[in-house]
Amino acid sequence: MALSDTTEIHQFTCLDDNFGVLIHDTDTGTTIAVDVPDADAYEKALEQTGWSLTHILITHHHWDHVQGLGTLKRKTGATVIGPERSRLKIAEFDRTVEDGDDVRCGPYEIKAISTPGHTLDQISWYIASIKVAHTGDTLFSLGCGRVFEGDRDMMWSSLAKLMRQLPDDTTIYCGHEYTQANARFALTIDPDNADLKARADEVAALREKGAATLPTTMAKEKATNPFLRAGEASVAAALGMEGKSAAEVFSEIRMRKDNA
């Protein structure tokens, strides 16, 4: 039986707009958490599912991704893995990774993809066997993270790297429920994109019901996310930036979003 057939994924809300994610293999009992915005929310999710936590993957050091880590590790004994660049900031790490490292969590082989820009330590996690990635605060549904510690060229390089390394059929989880606001902004950048218009309507309907807009897929993001479409001539033209590089167009889009 394929690993994808024995995998269950539970996504739930934490704090105001964060997501918690649990990845569980029914054969081995392996259960992986990605980030811990709030320990109580994870404990409730584990109780609800009946799963026992074995591993925790950290994407970056920001408080709204790790503030519950110490408590959850003490209560579960889970192995904590995260970016080497934040080793001195996060005391709970059992193992750290650099770009391109593979880690084994039960039956899952997971690749660490360094995607700095939002922070310098940001890691996106990719599990090829189940076609799932968690992009932390680098790639959002219809958006990308603010650039706090890196620069806009670095963030563009990270997004371009994800487009190269993640196949179109990759299911993508990320840190926050920002999609509706991102959709409104995206339409100001790429107003003639029919796929984007349809997706904005879909997102509005989901939020009207109180439903999550995540996960997304790499194919959807390539078709509708203006930050990933910075290399498209139509986007450059809409911004009056014909002939400019993708990095320059991306920088303009990110600046406009920062000031929106």
C-alpha positions in Angstrom: 0.0 0.0 0.0 1.3 3.4 -0.9 2.2 5.8 1.9 -0.3 8.3 0.5 -3.0 5.7 1.2 -2.1 5.5 4.9 -1.6 9.2 5.4 -4.2 11.4 7.1 -3.7 15.2 7.5 -5.6 17.3 10.0 -5.5 21.1 9.7 -6.9 23.4 12.4 -6.9 27.0 13.4 -4.6 28.5 16.1 -4.4 31.9 17.6 -6.2 34.5 15.4 -5.3 33.4 11.8 -2.6 30.7 12.1 -3.0 27.1 11.1 -1.8 24.0 12.9 -1.1 20.9 10.8 -0.8 17.2 11.8 0.4 14.6 9.4 -0.3 11.0 10.5 0.5 7.6 9.2 -2.1 5.0 10.2 0.3 2.0 9.7 3.1 3.2 12.0 1.4 5.7 14.2 3.9 8.4 13.2 2.4 11.9 13.8 4.2 15.0 12.7 3.3 18.6 13.7 4.4 21.5 11.6 5.1 24.6 13.9 3.4 25.1 17.2 1.6 28.5 17.4 -0.3 27.3 20.4 0.2 24.2 22.5 -3.4 24.0 23.7 -4.7 23.9 20.2 -2.4 21.1 19.4 -3.2 19.1 22.5 -6.9 19.4 21.7 -6.3 18.3 18.1 -4.3 15.3 19.3 -7.0 14.4 21.7 -9.7 14.8 19.0 -7.8 12.6 16.5 -6.4 10.1 19.0 -3.0 10.4 17.6 0.3 10.5 19.6 2.8 13.1 18.5 6.2 11.8 17.5 7.9 14.7 15.6 7.7 18.4 15.3 9.0 20.3 12.2 9.7 24.0 12.6 9.7 26.5 9.7 11.1 29.6 11.4 11.7 31.3 14.7 8.8 33.8 14.8 6.9 33.6 18.1 3.5 32.8 16.4 5.1 29.6 15.1 7.1 28.4 18.1 5.5 29.9 21.3 3.9 26.6 22.1 6.9 24.4 21.3 8.4 24.0 24.7 5.1 23.0 26.3 4.2 20.5 23.6 7.6 18.9 23.5 7.6 18.4 27.3 4.1 16.9 27.2 4.7 14.6 24.2 8.4 13.9 24.1 8.3 14.5 20.3 11.5 14.9 18.4 12.0 18.5 17.2 13.7 19.4 13.9 14.3 22.8 12.5 16.6 25.2 10.7 20.3 25.4 11.8 20.1 29.1 11.4 17.8 29.3 14.4 19.6 26.8 16.6 20.7 29.5 19.0 17.2 30.9 19.2 15.2 27.7 19.8 16.4 25.6 22.7 14.1 22.6 22.0 15.8 21.4 18.8 17.0 17.8 18.7 18.2 18.1 15.2 18.8 21.0 12.8 18.9 21.0 9.0 20.4 23.0 6.2 19.1 23.5 2.6 18.6 20.2 0.8 18.9 18.0 3.9 16.6 15.0 4.1 15.2 13.9 7.4 13.3 10.6 8.3 10.2 10.8 10.4 8.8 7.3 10.6 8.0 6.3 7.1 8.3 9.8 5.7 11.4 11.1 4.0 11.2 14.9 4.2 13.3 17.4 2.4 14.3 20.8 3.9 14.2 23.6 1.4 15.8 26.8 2.5 13.5 29.7 1.5 14.8 32.8 3.2 13.3 36.3 2.8 10.6 36.5 5.4 13.2 35.4 7.9 16.8 34.2 7.2 16.1 30.8 8.8 12.9 29.9 7.0 12.6 26.3 5.9 9.9 24.9 3.7 9.3 21.1 4.2 8.5 18.8 1.2 7.3 15.2 1.5 7.5 13.9 -2.1 6.0 10.5 -1.3 2.6 12.1 -0.4 3.0 15.2 -2.6 2.7 17.6 0.3 4.7 20.7 1.3 4.5 23.2 4.1 5.9 26.6 3.1 5.6 28.3 6.5 5.4 32.1 5.9 7.2 32.1 2.5 4.4 31.1 0.1 0.8 31.8 1.0 -2.3 31.1 -0.9 -2.4 34.0 -3.4 0.4 35.7 -1.6 3.8 35.6 0.1 5.3 36.6 3.4 6.4 40.0 4.3 10.2 40.5 3.9 11.5 41.1 7.4 15.0 39.8 7.7 16.0 39.3 4.0 15.4 41.5 1.0 13.0 41.3 -1.9 15.5 39.7 -4.2 16.0 37.0 -1.7 12.3 36.4 -1.4 11.9 36.2 -5.1 14.7 33.7 -5.3 13.0 31.6 -2.7 9.7 31.6 -4.5 11.3 30.8 -7.8 13.1 27.9 -6.0 9.8 26.5 -4.8 8.3 26.8 -8.3 11.3 24.8 -9.6 11.3 22.1 -6.9 7.7 21.5 -6.1 5.7 19.8 -8.9 2.4 21.3 -9.9 0.4 18.6 -8.1 2.0 19.4 -4.7 -0.6 20.1 -2.0 0.6 23.2 -0.1 0.0 24.0 3.5 1.2 27.3 5.0 1.1 29.3 8.2 -1.9 31.7 7.9 -5.4 32.2 6.6 -4.7 35.3 4.6 -6.3 34.2 1.3 -9.3 36.6 1.0 -7.2 39.7 1.6 -4.6 38.4 -0.7 -7.3 37.8 -3.4 -8.5 41.4 -3.2 -4.9 42.6 -3.6 -4.1 40.1 -6.4 -7.0 41.5 -8.5 -5.4 44.9 -8.5 -2.2 43.5 -9.9 -3.6 40.9 -12.4 -7.1 42.1 -13.1 -7.6 40.3 -16.4 -6.7 36.9 -15.1 -9.8 34.8 -15.5 -8.4 32.0 -13.3 -7.8 34.5 -10.5 -11.3 36.0 -10.8 -12.8 32.5 -10.4 -10.6 31.7 -7.5 -11.4 35.0 -5.7 -15.1 34.1 -6.0 -14.4 30.6 -4.6 -12.4 32.0 -1.7 -15.2 34.5 -0.9 -17.7 31.6 -0.8 -15.5 29.5 1.5 -15.0 32.4 3.9 -18.7 33.2 3.9 -19.2 29.7 5.3 -16.3 30.0 7.7 -14.4 27.4 5.8 -10.6 27.3 5.4 -9.2 28.3 2.0 -6.2 26.0 2.5 -4.6 23.8 1.4 -3.8 25.0 -2.1 -1.7 23.5 -4.8 1.4 24.7 -6.7 -0.6 24.6 -10.0 -3.2 26.9 -8.5 -0.6 29.3 -7.2 1.3 29.4 -10.5 -2.0 30.3 -12.3 -3.3 32.9 -9.8 -0.7 34.1 -7.3 0.7 37.5 -8.6 3.9 37.0 -6.6 4.6 33.8 -8.5 3.5 35.4 -11.8 6.1 38.2 -11.7 7.8 36.7 -14.7 4.7 36.8 -16.9 4.6 39.5 -19.6 1.0 40.2 -18.9 1.7 41.1 -15.2 4.6 43.3 -16.2 2.4 45.0 -18.7 -0.4 45.6 -16.2 2.2 47.3 -14.0 3.7 49.4 -16.8 7.0 47.4 -16.3 7.4 45.9 -19.8 10.9 44.6 -20.3 11.8 44.6 -16.6 13.1 41.4 -14.9 10.9 39.1 -12.9 12.8 40.1 -9.8 12.1 43.8 -10.4 8.4 43.1 -11.0 8.2 41.0 -7.9 9.8 43.8 -5.9 7.2 46.3 -7.2 4.3 43.9 -6.3 5.7 43.3 -2.8 6.1 47.0 -2.2 2.6 47.7 -3.3 1.3 45.0 -1.0 3.3 46.4 1.9 1.7 49.8 1.3 -1.8 48.5 0.6 
